[in-house]
Amino acid sequence: MRTSIATVSLSGSLTEKLTAAARAGFDGVEIFENDLLASPLLPEEIRARTADLGLSIDLYQPMRDIEAVPQEEFARNLRRARHKFELMGRLGADTVLVCSSVSPLAVDDDALAAGQLRQLADLAQDFGIRVAYEALAWGRHVSTYDHAWRIVEAADHPSLGTCLDSFHILARGSDPKGIEDIPGEKIFFLQLADAPLMAMDVLQWSRHYRCFPGQGGFDIAGLLGHVVRAGYQGPLSLEVFNDVFRQAEAGPTAVDARRSLLVLQEETGLATPPAPVVPTGVAFAELVTPDVVPVSAVLGALGFTRTARHRSKPVDLWQQGEARVLVNTGPAARRDGTALAAIGLESPDPAAAARRAESLLAPVLPRRRALEDAPLDAVAAPDGTELFFCASNELAAPGRPEHPTWTSDFEPVEHGPDPRRVARIDHLALTQPWHQFDEAALFHHSVLGLSAQESVDVADPYGLHRSRAVTNSDGTVRIALSVGPAPSDDGARAQHIAFATDDVVTAARCFRDASGRILRMPANYYDDLAARFEFTDAELATYRELGILYDRDTDGEFRHCYTETVGRVFFELVQRDGGYRGYGAQNAPVRLAAQHAVRPGR
């Protein structure tokens, strides 16, 4: 189906919004009246600009407080409408959105509302315009889609239909099944928006917290299914009021928006992009650094050994058990220290995974490689992290030259024995730019096929962190996405790599004895731990000594500790016992406070 987006969903000037929508691949736009009024371009120039970009103008909006008003007021409304219809002719738009009235002058009289809307449709017909009547969730007398449809049906005019808005329908808890009773040709327009489930005033909820489909808690796919079964043939259009989107760059937001519609169409059977290929493990985590010494010292203290060197690039492979870390000192290294730049994901079909990613608008990364280097497909996540699709161990087995392994690009170097205190990478934690948290969750779910868990709020001494984990079914791939308390934190976004161990006490003690710097936790934490759980004095003393944190749920136990930060990266040692699948969120405020305490300048 055709896709469209309301200009109010994007930031910037009208021309910037139009350009962003076109580049993201939208077919059309809804022109929001405020965007037109603020534009220096005449309606004819806007019409030409959209045509040059390959966009249609699918809707002009909104007209407010039209119906069910005293006759004198309605006469003024018709005068206003005539001016708007003339403007729409110059603009090249043939459908106008009319919202149910919130005016204190409006009366609760469906017959009057139907009669006045019929007169409005008569006038619109003279200009070749259709009127799409929408029930606002906070409308004075009309606040549900079925009520709006009854008025449209009673008016019985060919130029009058209804506009369905997923937010207005689902925010009120209306049953969308009744949409199937509306003739498809009378659904003039469909606006889609998701939202987190919140208990608040519906107007404020709508004006500030809408998001793209798949980023909130509404069943948008279910609603769309009802609309399609009703016979609707128009565009799928996004109308999203969101404070973050209004401040973020329009281009990436438009891409995120269109990706959400591609995924929505897949969920409802309207499109069939390449199927998701869920990664089966973490092949490697890649750090870039301008100075290899500090991070090498930390890795060495953790028990990692430098096992290989890339044959043509300044990249070392550090390994312990099945955990592999690449340390890159190439030109991409940042001056502000070590950073997590890339993740290698083991895939049962790397080429298919790359096709899936590209079909959902993930930026494909060009890769400079020598002739003998293994070909690796890579895309960029919203935060810029490079994601490489690597052949799984089974595919990359000897005798399978069609699936070359990335490790063949490395030449072994002399190294000591593997102490095997670390078994594998347990999870990776990526702090997102403040305006890309929801985009990142949708990206990792839709592009990579990972399941998104519930969002968690974590207290920080200087604000509130949001965190949301995405994982595959057996937990061999876990990525924790988080966002800091304020946009100013973007420049100091810390990432971390968590390593799984069967014995966190031994691993932490060996790290400390090798001159590793463990992040110290306040004594108050352990006093509280003793009150909440029963530990022996010796066990609790060990945890104090080694900065080990503890958590427990109904499925198992979790013990973990952290290194101090190197550049913009720190490491975590985690021991999972039983079926514990969390990340120690209960302990995050203490860890964040401890990190602030040792941050330079504090």
C-alpha positions in Angstrom: 0.0 0.0 0.0 1.0 3.6 -0.5 2.7 5.3 2.5 2.4 8.8 3.7 3.5 10.9 6.7 2.2 14.1 8.3 4.6 16.9 8.2 4.0 17.5 11.9 5.7 14.2 12.6 9.1 15.6 11.5 11.3 18.5 12.6 12.5 21.4 10.5 11.1 23.7 7.8 8.4 22.4 5.5 10.9 22.0 2.7 13.2 20.0 5.0 10.3 17.8 6.0 9.3 17.2 2.4 12.9 16.3 1.4 13.3 13.9 4.3 10.0 12.2 3.5 10.9 11.7 -0.1 14.4 10.4 0.6 13.0 7.9 3.1 10.7 6.5 0.3 7.3 7.8 1.3 4.8 8.2 -1.5 2.9 11.2 -0.1 2.5 13.6 2.8 -0.2 15.3 4.9 0.4 19.0 5.0 -0.2 20.3 8.5 -1.6 23.8 8.3 1.0 25.4 10.7 3.8 24.1 8.4 2.2 25.8 5.4 1.5 29.1 7.3 5.1 29.3 8.4 6.6 28.5 5.0 7.9 31.3 2.8 6.8 29.3 -0.3 3.5 30.0 -2.0 1.0 27.1 -2.2 1.8 26.7 -5.9 5.5 26.5 -5.1 4.9 23.9 -2.4 2.9 21.9 -5.0 5.7 22.1 -7.5 8.3 21.1 -4.8 6.3 18.0 -3.7 5.9 17.0 -7.4 9.6 17.4 -8.0 10.3 15.1 -5.1 7.8 12.5 -6.3 5.4 13.1 -3.5 1.6 13.5 -3.6 -0.2 15.7 -1.1 -2.7 13.2 0.4 -4.3 15.4 3.0 -4.5 18.9 4.2 -5.3 19.3 7.9 -6.9 20.2 10.2 -10.2 22.1 10.0 -11.5 22.4 13.6 -14.8 23.2 15.4 -17.0 23.1 12.3 -20.1 21.2 13.1 -23.0 21.2 15.6 -22.8 24.9 16.2 -25.3 27.8 16.1 -26.2 28.9 12.5 -24.4 32.2 12.8 -21.2 30.5 13.8 -21.6 27.9 11.1 -21.9 30.6 8.5 -18.5 31.9 9.6 -17.2 28.3 9.4 -18.3 28.0 5.8 -16.6 31.3 4.9 -13.4 29.9 6.5 -13.8 26.6 4.7 -14.2 28.3 1.3 -10.9 30.1 1.8 -9.3 26.8 2.8 -10.8 24.9 -0.2 -9.4 27.6 -2.6 -6.0 27.3 -1.0 -6.2 23.5 -1.3 -6.8 23.9 -5.0 -3.6 25.9 -5.3 -1.8 23.3 -3.2 -3.1 20.4 -5.2 -4.7 18.6 -2.2 -8.1 16.9 -2.7 -8.9 15.7 0.9 -9.3 17.8 4.1 -9.4 16.5 7.6 -12.2 17.9 9.8 -11.9 17.1 13.5 -14.9 16.6 15.7 -15.6 19.8 17.5 -14.2 20.7 20.9 -15.8 24.2 20.8 -17.9 25.2 23.9 -20.4 26.4 21.3 -21.0 22.9 20.0 -24.2 21.2 21.0 -25.0 17.5 21.5 -27.2 17.1 18.4 -26.2 14.5 15.8 -28.8 15.6 13.3 -27.5 19.1 13.4 -23.9 17.9 13.1 -24.9 15.7 10.1 -26.7 18.5 8.4 -23.9 21.0 8.8 -21.3 18.5 7.6 -23.5 17.8 4.6 -23.5 21.5 3.7 -19.7 21.5 4.2 -19.4 18.6 1.8 -21.6 20.4 -0.7 -19.2 23.3 -0.7 -16.2 21.0 -0.9 -17.7 19.1 -3.9 -17.7 22.4 -5.8 -13.9 22.5 -5.4 -13.4 18.8 -6.1 -12.5 18.1 -2.5 -13.4 15.3 -0.1 -14.1 15.9 3.6 -12.7 13.2 6.0 -14.5 13.6 9.4 -12.4 12.3 12.4 -13.5 11.7 16.0 -11.0 13.3 18.4 -10.6 11.2 21.6 -11.3 14.4 23.5 -14.1 15.7 21.3 -16.8 17.6 23.1 -19.7 15.4 22.0 -18.2 13.1 19.3 -15.2 11.2 20.6 -15.4 7.7 19.2 -15.0 6.5 15.6 -18.3 4.7 15.5 -20.1 7.8 16.6 -18.4 9.8 13.9 -19.3 7.2 11.3 -23.0 7.3 12.3 -23.0 11.1 11.7 -21.3 10.6 8.3 -23.7 7.9 7.4 -26.7 10.1 8.3 -25.3 13.0 6.3 -25.2 10.7 3.2 -23.0 12.8 0.9 -20.5 11.4 -1.6 -17.9 14.0 -0.7 -18.1 13.2 3.0 -16.4 10.2 4.6 -14.6 9.3 7.8 -10.9 9.5 8.8 -9.8 6.8 11.2 -6.9 7.5 13.6 -5.4 4.6 15.5 -4.5 6.7 18.5 -8.0 8.2 19.0 -9.5 4.7 18.6 -7.2 2.7 20.8 -6.5 5.4 23.5 -10.2 5.3 24.4 -10.3 1.6 24.5 -12.7 1.3 21.6 -13.2 -2.1 19.9 -11.8 -1.7 16.4 -13.7 -4.7 15.1 -16.6 -2.4 14.3 -14.5 -0.7 11.6 -15.3 -3.7 9.3 -18.9 -2.5 9.3 -17.9 0.8 7.6 -17.9 0.5 3.7 -14.3 0.8 2.5 -15.1 3.6 0.1 -16.3 5.7 3.0 -13.0 5.5 4.9 -11.4 8.5 3.2 -8.2 8.4 5.2 -6.3 6.3 7.8 -3.8 7.9 10.2 -1.6 5.6 12.3 0.3 6.2 15.5 1.4 4.0 18.4 1.9 5.2 22.0 3.2 3.8 25.3 0.5 2.7 27.6 0.1 5.5 30.1 -2.5 6.7 32.6 -2.8 10.4 31.8 -5.0 13.1 30.2 -5.6 11.8 26.7 -5.0 15.2 25.0 -1.5 15.5 26.6 -0.9 11.8 25.9 -1.7 12.4 22.2 0.2 15.7 21.9 3.5 14.6 23.4 3.9 10.8 23.5 2.7 9.3 20.2 5.3 7.2 18.4 5.6 5.1 15.3 3.9 1.7 15.0 5.8 -1.0 16.9 7.3 1.4 19.3 4.4 1.6 21.8 1.8 -0.6 23.4 -1.1 -0.5 21.0 -2.2 -3.3 18.7 -1.7 -1.3 15.5 -1.5 -4.4 13.3 -4.8 -5.7 14.6 -6.5 -2.4 13.9 -5.0 -2.2 10.4 -6.3 -5.7 9.7 -9.9 -4.5 10.4 -9.4 -1.5 8.1 -8.1 -3.6 5.3 -11.0 -6.1 5.7 -13.4 -3.1 5.4 -12.0 -2.5 1.9 -9.9 0.6 2.5 -7.7 1.4 -0.5 -6.0 4.6 0.6 -2.5 5.3 2.0 -1.1 4.2 5.3 -0.3 7.6 6.9 1.6 8.4 10.0 0.5 11.3 12.2 2.8 11.4 15.2 3.0 14.2 17.8 6.2 13.6 19.7 8.4 16.0 21.5 11.6 14.0 20.7 10.8 13.7 17.0 10.2 17.4 16.8 13.8 18.1 18.0 15.6 15.2 16.2 17.0 15.4 12.7 14.3 14.9 10.1 16.1 12.5 7.8 16.7 9.7 10.3 13.3 10.2 11.8 11.7 9.8 8.4 13.6 6.6 7.8 12.5 5.2 11.2 9.0 6.1 10.3 8.9 4.4 7.0 10.6 1.3 8.5 7.8 1.1 11.0 5.3 1.0 8.2 7.2 -1.7 6.3 7.2 -3.9 9.4 3.5 -3.1 10.0 2.7 -4.2 6.5 4.7 -7.4 7.0 2.8 -8.1 10.3 -0.6 -7.7 8.5 0.3 -9.7 5.4 0.3 -6.7 3.1 4.0 -7.0 2.2 6.6 -9.8 2.2 10.1 -8.5 2.8 12.9 -11.1 3.3 12.2 -13.1 6.4 14.2 -12.2 9.6 17.3 -14.3 10.2 17.8 -14.3 14.0 21.4 -14.3 15.1 22.6 -17.3 17.0 25.5 -15.8 18.9 28.0 -13.0 19.3 31.1 -13.6 17.1 33.0 -10.6 18.4 32.8 -7.1 19.9 35.2 -4.6 18.3 36.7 -1.7 20.2 38.4 1.2 18.5 41.1 3.1 20.4 43.8 5.7 19.9 45.9 4.1 22.5 46.0 0.3 22.8 47.8 0.1 26.1 45.0 1.0 28.6 42.4 -1.4 27.1 45.0 -4.1 26.6 45.9 -3.9 30.2 42.3 -4.4 31.3 41.7 -7.3 28.9 44.9 -8.9 30.1 43.8 -8.6 33.7 40.5 -10.1 32.9 42.3 -13.2 31.5 42.2 -12.4 27.8 45.2 -13.2 25.6 46.2 -11.6 22.3 45.8 -14.6 20.0 46.0 -13.2 16.5 46.6 -10.1 14.3 44.7 -9.1 11.2 46.9 -9.7 8.2 46.3 -6.2 6.6 44.7 -4.0 9.3 45.9 -2.7 12.7 43.4 -5.0 14.5 44.3 -7.5 17.3 42.1 -10.4 18.4 41.9 -11.0 22.1 40.2 -14.2 23.2 39.2 -16.1 26.3 36.9 -19.1 26.0 34.3 -18.2 23.3 34.5 -14.5 24.1 36.4 -12.6 21.4 37.3 -8.9 21.4 38.9 -7.0 18.5 41.0 -4.0 19.3 41.3 -1.6 16.4 43.8 1.2 16.3 43.0 2.3 12.8 41.9 5.8 11.6 38.4 5.4 13.0 39.7 5.5 16.5 38.3 8.5 18.5 40.5 10.9 20.4 38.1 10.7 23.4 39.2 7.2 24.1 38.2 3.6 23.6 34.7 3.0 22.2 32.6 0.0 21.2 32.3 0.4 17.5 31.1 -2.9 16.0 29.5 -6.2 16.9 29.8 -9.4 14.9 26.7 -11.5 15.0 26.8 -15.2 14.2 24.1 -16.0 11.6 22.8 -19.2 10.0 22.5 -17.2 6.7 24.6 -14.0 6.6 23.5 -13.1 3.1 19.8 -13.4 3.9 20.3 -11.4 7.1 21.9 -8.6 5.1 19.0 -8.7 2.6 16.5 -8.4 5.4 18.4 -5.5 6.9 18.6 -3.6 3.5 14.9 -4.2 2.8 14.1 -2.5 6.1 16.3 0.6 5.2 19.3 -0.3 7.4 22.3 1.6 5.9 24.6 -0.9 4.2 28.2 -0.1 5.1 30.9 -0.1 2.4 33.9 -2.1 3.5 37.5 -1.7 2.4 39.1 -5.1 2.3 42.0 -6.8 0.7 41.4 -9.4 -2.0 42.0 -12.2 0.4 39.8 -10.9 3.2 36.6 -12.7 4.0 33.5 -10.9 2.6 31.4 -9.6 5.5 28.1 -7.8 5.1 27.6 -5.0 7.6 24.9 -2.4 8.3 24.8 0.5 10.7 22.5 0.5 13.7 20.7 3.8 14.5 23.5 4.8 17.0 26.2 4.1 14.4 27.3 0.8 15.8 28.4 -1.4 12.9 26.7 -4.8 12.8 28.5 -7.6 10.9 26.7 -10.7 9.8 29.2 -13.6 10.3 28.9 -17.2 9.3 28.0 -19.4 12.3 30.5 -22.1 13.4 28.5 -24.7 11.5 28.5 -22.8 8.3 32.2 -21.8 8.6 33.4 -25.3 9.2 36.3 -26.7 7.2 35.2 -27.8 3.7 32.6 -25.0 3.4 34.4 -22.4 1.3 31.1 -20.7 0.3 30.9 -19.5 3.9 34.3 -18.0 4.7 34.9 -17.2 8.3 36.1 -13.8 9.5 38.8 -15.5 11.7 40.6 -16.6 8.5 41.6 -12.9 8.1 43.8 -13.2 11.3 47.2 -14.7 11.6 48.0 -16.4 15.0 50.6 -14.8 17.3 52.4 -16.5 20.1 50.4 -16.4 23.3 50.0 -18.0 26.7 47.4 -20.5 27.8 43.7 -19.6 28.1 42.7 -19.4 31.8 39.1 -19.8 30.8 37.7 -17.7 33.7 35.4 -16.2 31.1 33.2 -18.4 28.9 31.6 -16.1 26.4 30.1 -12.6 25.9 26.9 -12.6 28.0 25.5 -9.3 26.7 26.4 -5.9 25.3 25.0 -2.7 26.6 24.6 0.2 24.1 23.7 3.7 25.3 21.7 5.4 22.6 21.5 9.0 21.6 18.6 10.5 23.5 16.4 10.8 20.4 16.9 7.3 19.1 15.9 5.0 21.9 12.5 3.9 20.4 14.1 3.7 17.0 16.8 1.5 18.2 14.4 -0.9 19.9 12.3 -1.2 16.7 15.5 -1.6 14.6 16.9 -4.5 16.6 13.6 -6.2 16.8 12.5 -5.8 13.2 15.9 -6.0 11.3 17.6 -8.6 13.5 14.6 -10.5 14.6 15.4 -10.1 18.3 12.6 -10.1 20.9 12.1 -6.8 22.8 11.6 -7.0 26.5 9.7 -4.4 28.6 11.3 -1.0 29.1 12.8 -0.4 32.5 13.4 3.0 34.2 16.6 3.2 36.2 17.4 6.1 38.6 20.7 8.0 38.1 22.1 10.6 40.4 21.5 13.2 37.6 18.3 11.9 36.1 16.5 8.8 34.8 17.8 6.2 32.5 15.5 4.1 30.3 16.6 0.6 29.4 15.2 -2.1 27.1 16.8 -5.4 26.3 16.5 -7.3 23.0 17.4 -11.0 22.9 17.1 -14.2 20.9 15.1 -17.1 22.3 18.0 -18.9 24.1 19.8 -15.9 25.4 22.9 -16.4 23.3 22.4 -12.9 22.0 21.5 -10.2 24.5 21.7 -6.5 23.8 20.7 -3.9 26.4 19.7 -0.6 24.9 19.5 2.4 27.2 19.3 6.2 27.0 20.7 8.7 29.5 18.8 11.4 31.4 19.5 14.3 29.0 20.7 15.2 25.5 23.9 16.6 27.1 24.9 13.0 28.0 25.3 12.1 24.3 29.0 13.1 24.1 29.9 10.8 27.0 27.8 7.8 26.2 29.4 4.8 27.8 29.0 1.3 26.4 29.9 -1.9 28.1 30.6 -5.6 27.4 29.5 -8.2 29.9 31.4 -11.5 30.1 29.8 -14.7 31.4 31.7 -16.6 34.1 30.9 -19.7 36.1 32.7 -18.2 39.2 32.5 -14.4 39.5 34.4 -14.4 42.8 37.4 -16.1 41.3 37.2 -14.1 38.1 37.0 -10.8 40.1 39.8 -11.7 42.5 42.1 -12.7 39.6 41.3 -9.4 37.9 42.1 -7.4 41.0 45.3 -9.4 41.7 46.4 -8.7 38.1 46.2 -4.9 38.9 42.8 -4.6 37.4 40.7 -1.7 38.8 37.3 -2.9 40.1 34.5 -0.4 40.4 34.0 0.0 44.2 30.5 0.0 45.6 29.4 2.0 48.7 29.3 0.2 52.1 25.6 1.1 52.4 24.7 -1.2 49.5 26.1 -4.2 51.4 24.3 -3.2 54.6 21.0 -3.2 52.6 22.0 -6.5 50.9 22.4 -8.1 54.3 18.9 -6.9 55.3 17.3 -8.2 52.1 19.0 -11.6 51.8 20.6 -14.1 54.0 24.3 -14.4 53.5 27.1 -15.8 55.7 29.4 -13.1 57.1 32.2 -14.5 54.9 30.2 -14.4 51.7 29.1 -10.8 52.3 32.6 -9.8 53.2 33.8 -11.2 49.9 31.2 -9.3 48.0 32.3 -6.1 49.7 35.9 -6.8 49.0 35.4 -7.4 45.3 32.6 -5.0 44.5 30.2 -7.8 43.7 26.5 -7.0 43.3 23.7 -9.5 43.8 20.2 -10.0 42.5 17.6 -12.7 42.7 14.3 -13.5 41.0 11.9 -16.5 41.0 14.1 -18.3 38.4 17.6 -17.9 39.7 20.4 -15.7 41.0 22.7 -13.1 39.5 26.1 -12.0 40.7 28.1 -9.3 38.8 30.8 -6.7 39.1 32.3 -4.0 37.0 35.7 -2.6 35.9 36.4 1.1 36.0 35.8 2.8 32.6 38.5 2.9 29.9 37.7 5.8 27.5 34.0 5.2 26.9 33.9 1.5 27.6 33.8 -0.6 30.8 33.5 -4.4 31.3 31.2 -6.5 33.5 31.7 -10.0 34.9 28.4 -11.8 35.4 27.5 -15.2 36.9 24.0 -16.5 36.2 22.7 -19.3 38.3 19.4 -21.1 37.6 17.2 -19.5 35.0 17.9 -15.8 35.8 17.4 -13.8 32.6 17.6 -10.2 33.8 20.5 -7.8 34.0 20.5 -6.7 37.6 18.4 -3.6 37.1 17.9 -3.4 40.9 21.6 -2.7 41.2 21.9 -0.2 38.4 21.3 3.0 40.5 24.2 2.0 42.8 26.5 1.2 39.8 25.7 4.5 38.1 26.4 6.4 41.3 29.7 4.6 41.7 30.7 5.5 38.2 29.8 9.1 38.7 31.9 9.1 41.8 35.1 8.1 39.9 34.4 10.1 36.7 37.1 12.6 36.1 36.1 16.1 37.2 33.9 14.9 40.0 
